[in-house]
């Protein structure tokens, strides 16, 4: 049995600053490894939230990911640490600037277009102890 597909992952409503977002939750090793690989599209204001069991130094790359994405690295208190734009099918690493508990991937440019910068608070994050 492979990683859960999009329809099998739980979704949570988040608030990024003042903006509503619906995020699929990747909270176990299989779903975090799969991420948004092979997806053809993302709906507006939808993304994927990666939940880690504990804050740490994390890096992401775009192997087998067809969509250009932007990522927000988020600390345990829900504040955005740093942002990065990631190109499809690239193995270039994009790393958090400080220990990260969560990462939110959105369509590339979403954070910039909506004026979201480091320091912005993300509300509605699920407890990290749910991550397996």
Secondary structure as GFF3:
##gff-version 3
##sequence-region A 1 132
A	DSSP	three_ten_helix	6	8	.	.	.	ID=ss1
A	DSSP	beta_strand	11	16	.	.	.	ID=ss2
A	DSSP	beta_strand	19	26	.	.	.	ID=ss3
A	DSSP	alpha_helix	29	34	.	.	.	ID=ss4
A	DSSP	beta_strand	46	56	.	.	.	ID=ss5
A	DSSP	beta_strand	59	60	.	.	.	ID=ss6
A	DSSP	beta_strand	69	74	.	.	.	ID=ss7
A	DSSP	beta_strand	80	86	.	.	.	ID=ss8
A	DSSP	beta_strand	94	95	.	.	.	ID=ss9
A	DSSP	beta_strand	100	107	.	.	.	ID=ss10
A	DSSP	alpha_helix	110	113	.	.	.	ID=ss11
A	DSSP	beta_strand	122	123	.	.	.	ID=ss12
A	DSSP	three_ten_helix	128	130	.	.	.	ID=ss13
###
